[in-house]
Amino acid sequence: MTAASIWAVVPVKPFAIAKRRLTPLLSPDERAQLARLMFEDVLAALAACTALAGIVVITRDETAEGIARTSGARVLNDPGFDLNAAVRAATDFLGPCRSTGMIVVPSDLPLLPTSLIDELINHVSRPGSVALVPATRDRGTNLLACSPVNAISPGFGSNSFRRHCAAARDAGIMPIVLASDDAGLDIDRSEDIAAFLSRPSATRSRAFLVRLDIEARLQRHNASRHASPQFQNA
């Protein structure tokens, strides 16, 4: 069996509607800016990985499309249904060839290590392989690598890590699980931003949040959440 050619697949929501769970901390423009910068951080990590055959970005956001093309990525139109539909669009594009694999990479992993992508490529370099990096917090799947691209069907959503592991076993494949504090951290809630800021990095995302003095906002946000009901209702 020959080594697989592995592509990175990056689905990207329209920035204007991204990260709504950060509404208590960030304005709509700030959320859009953070989503864009995290996407740029992810692309930078992937671009540094010379073992990738290429990068496919699935989006219907014009700004994201421009950033992707400038970085040399292929761009596919997002069908707009859900994350699984976006991944299936990439699977159709890459084709069912037994010598082609993929790593699905969310666009909100600003601490994504290039070394982890290299490790995943090594684990799925042969057809008939599945490797996963679970989300640290919510039992989701932060990275899904498989060869060929249709080794298992994407099952992103609630409890997706368990679902992807079961799908691999049903296909006769023993999934490889890699833990990563950095890649396990996706930015969805205020607690995620706090965890992100606690880890020094040279990312665009961190620099932006520091400029916003987001730590002061976090303190005010946490204080309001833990205020006693008698003061909240005063």
C-alpha positions as CSV (number, residue, x, y, z in Angstrom):
1,M,0.0,0.0,0.0
2,T,1.3,3.4,-0.9
3,A,1.5,6.4,1.5
4,A,-1.6,8.6,1.4
5,S,-1.6,12.2,0.2
6,I,-3.1,14.1,3.1
7,W,-5.0,17.4,2.7
8,A,-6.2,19.8,5.4
9,V,-9.9,20.7,5.3
10,V,-10.9,23.9,7.0
11,P,-14.6,24.8,7.2
12,V,-15.2,28.5,8.0
13,K,-18.5,30.0,9.0
14,P,-19.3,33.6,7.8
15,F,-17.4,35.8,10.2
16,A,-20.4,38.0,10.8
17,I,-22.3,35.2,12.5
18,A,-19.4,33.4,14.2
19,K,-18.8,33.1,18.0
20,R,-22.2,34.3,19.2
21,R,-21.7,32.7,22.6
22,L,-19.0,35.4,23.2
23,T,-21.7,38.1,23.0
24,P,-21.4,39.0,26.7
25,L,-17.7,39.9,26.1
26,L,-17.4,41.1,22.5
27,S,-19.3,43.3,20.2
28,P,-20.4,41.9,16.8
29,D,-17.5,43.6,15.0
30,E,-15.1,42.2,17.6
31,R,-16.4,38.7,17.3
32,A,-16.1,38.9,13.5
33,Q,-12.5,40.2,13.9
34,L,-11.6,37.4,16.3
35,A,-13.0,34.7,14.1
36,R,-11.0,36.1,11.1
37,L,-7.8,36.2,13.1
38,M,-8.2,32.7,14.5
39,F,-8.7,31.5,10.9
40,E,-5.5,33.3,9.9
41,D,-3.7,31.6,12.9
42,V,-4.9,28.2,11.8
43,L,-3.8,28.8,8.2
44,A,-0.4,29.9,9.3
45,A,0.1,26.7,11.3
46,L,-1.1,24.6,8.4
47,A,1.1,26.5,5.9
48,A,4.1,25.7,8.0
49,C,3.4,21.9,7.6
50,T,5.3,20.9,4.5
51,A,4.0,17.3,4.6
52,L,0.4,18.4,3.7
53,A,-0.6,17.9,0.1
54,G,-2.7,21.1,0.2
55,I,-5.4,23.0,2.1
56,V,-9.1,23.1,1.2
57,V,-11.2,25.9,2.8
58,I,-15.0,25.5,2.7
59,T,-16.8,28.8,3.2
60,R,-19.4,31.3,1.9
61,D,-17.7,34.3,3.5
62,E,-16.0,36.5,0.9
63,T,-13.4,37.8,3.3
64,A,-12.5,34.2,4.3
65,E,-12.3,33.2,0.7
66,G,-9.9,36.0,-0.1
67,I,-7.7,35.1,2.8
68,A,-7.7,31.5,1.8
69,R,-6.8,32.2,-1.8
70,T,-4.0,34.6,-0.8
71,S,-2.5,31.8,1.4
72,G,-2.6,29.4,-1.6
73,A,-5.5,27.2,-0.4
74,R,-8.3,25.8,-2.6
75,V,-11.7,27.2,-1.9
76,L,-15.0,25.4,-2.1
77,N,-18.5,27.0,-1.6
78,D,-20.1,26.0,1.7
79,P,-23.5,24.4,1.0
80,G,-24.6,26.1,4.2
81,F,-26.4,23.3,5.9
82,D,-24.0,22.3,8.8
83,L,-20.5,21.4,9.5
84,N,-21.0,17.8,8.3
85,A,-22.3,19.0,4.9
86,A,-19.2,21.2,4.5
87,V,-16.9,18.3,5.3
88,R,-18.8,16.1,2.8
89,A,-18.3,18.8,0.1
90,A,-14.6,18.5,0.7
91,T,-14.8,14.7,0.6
92,D,-16.5,14.9,-2.8
93,F,-13.9,17.3,-4.0
94,L,-11.0,15.2,-2.9
95,G,-12.6,12.1,-4.2
96,P,-12.8,8.5,-3.0
97,C,-9.2,7.7,-4.1
98,R,-7.6,5.2,-1.7
99,S,-4.4,7.3,-1.7
100,T,-6.0,10.5,-0.5
101,G,-6.7,11.4,3.1
102,M,-7.7,14.5,5.0
103,I,-7.5,16.2,8.4
104,V,-10.6,18.3,9.3
105,V,-9.4,21.4,11.1
106,P,-11.8,23.8,12.7
107,S,-11.0,27.5,12.1
108,D,-11.1,28.4,15.9
109,L,-8.0,26.6,17.1
110,P,-5.5,29.5,17.4
111,L,-3.0,27.4,19.3
112,L,-2.9,24.6,16.7
113,P,0.6,23.2,16.7
114,T,2.2,22.4,13.3
115,S,3.9,19.4,15.0
116,L,0.6,17.9,15.8
117,I,-0.5,18.1,12.2
118,D,2.7,16.3,11.2
119,E,2.0,13.6,13.8
120,L,-1.5,13.1,12.5
121,I,-0.2,12.8,9.0
122,N,2.2,10.1,10.1
123,H,-0.7,8.2,11.8
124,V,-2.9,8.2,8.7
125,S,-0.2,7.9,6.1
126,R,-1.6,4.5,5.1
127,P,-5.2,4.0,3.8
128,G,-7.5,2.5,6.4
129,S,-6.6,4.8,9.2
130,V,-8.4,7.2,11.6
131,A,-6.9,9.5,14.2
132,L,-8.7,12.0,16.5
133,V,-7.9,14.8,18.8
134,P,-10.8,15.3,21.3
135,A,-12.0,18.7,22.5
136,T,-10.8,19.3,26.0
137,R,-14.1,20.6,27.4
138,D,-17.2,19.3,25.6
139,R,-16.5,15.7,24.3
140,G,-16.4,17.0,20.8
141,T,-13.9,16.3,18.0
142,N,-11.3,19.1,17.4
143,L,-9.3,17.3,14.8
144,L,-10.4,14.3,12.6
145,A,-7.8,12.7,10.4
146,C,-8.7,9.8,8.1
147,S,-7.4,7.9,5.1
148,P,-9.1,7.6,2.6
149,V,-11.2,10.7,2.9
150,N,-14.4,8.6,3.1
151,A,-13.0,6.1,5.7
152,I,-15.8,7.2,8.0
153,S,-18.7,9.7,7.6
154,P,-18.3,13.0,9.5
155,G,-20.4,13.1,12.6
156,F,-19.6,16.5,14.1
157,G,-22.0,17.8,16.8
158,S,-22.8,16.9,20.4
159,N,-20.6,14.0,21.6
160,S,-19.0,13.7,18.2
161,F,-15.8,12.2,19.6
162,R,-17.6,9.1,20.8
163,R,-19.5,9.0,17.5
164,H,-16.4,9.2,15.4
165,C,-14.6,6.5,17.4
166,A,-17.6,4.2,17.0
167,A,-17.8,4.9,13.3
168,A,-14.1,3.9,12.9
169,R,-14.6,0.7,14.8
170,D,-17.7,-0.1,12.7
171,A,-15.5,0.3,9.6
172,G,-13.0,-2.2,11.1
173,I,-10.5,0.6,12.0
174,M,-9.0,1.0,15.5
175,P,-8.9,4.8,16.0
176,I,-5.8,6.5,17.2
177,V,-6.5,9.1,19.9
178,L,-4.1,12.0,20.5
179,A,-4.5,14.4,23.4
180,S,-3.4,18.0,23.0
181,D,-4.0,20.9,25.4
182,D,-3.4,23.4,22.6
183,A,-5.4,21.8,19.8
184,G,-8.1,20.7,22.4
185,L,-8.9,24.3,23.1
186,D,-11.5,25.9,20.7
187,I,-12.7,29.4,21.5
188,D,-16.5,29.4,22.1
189,R,-17.0,30.8,25.6
190,S,-15.5,33.2,28.1
191,E,-13.8,30.4,29.9
192,D,-12.1,29.4,26.7
193,I,-10.7,32.9,26.2
194,A,-9.4,32.9,29.8
195,A,-7.7,29.5,29.1
196,F,-6.3,30.8,25.8
197,L,-4.8,34.0,27.4
198,S,-3.2,31.9,30.2
199,R,-0.9,30.3,27.5
200,P,1.6,32.7,26.0
201,S,1.6,32.7,22.2
202,A,2.6,34.9,19.3
203,T,-0.8,34.5,17.6
204,R,-2.7,37.2,15.9
205,S,-5.7,36.2,18.1
206,R,-3.9,36.8,21.4
207,A,-2.5,40.2,20.3
208,F,-6.0,41.3,19.3
209,L,-7.5,40.3,22.6
210,V,-4.8,41.9,24.6
211,R,-5.4,45.2,22.7
212,L,-9.0,44.9,23.8
213,D,-7.9,44.6,27.4
214,I,-10.1,41.5,27.5
215,E,-8.8,40.4,30.9
216,A,-10.6,43.4,32.5
217,R,-13.8,42.5,30.6
218,L,-13.5,38.9,31.9
219,Q,-13.2,40.1,35.4
220,R,-16.3,42.3,35.1
221,H,-18.2,39.5,33.3
222,N,-17.3,37.0,36.0
223,A,-18.2,39.4,38.8
224,S,-21.6,40.0,37.3
225,R,-22.2,36.2,36.9
226,H,-21.3,35.6,40.6
227,A,-23.1,38.5,42.1
228,S,-25.8,37.6,44.6
229,P,-29.4,37.6,43.5
230,Q,-30.3,40.4,45.9
231,F,-27.9,42.7,44.2
232,Q,-28.8,41.6,40.7
233,N,-32.4,42.3,41.4
234,A,-31.9,45.6,43.2
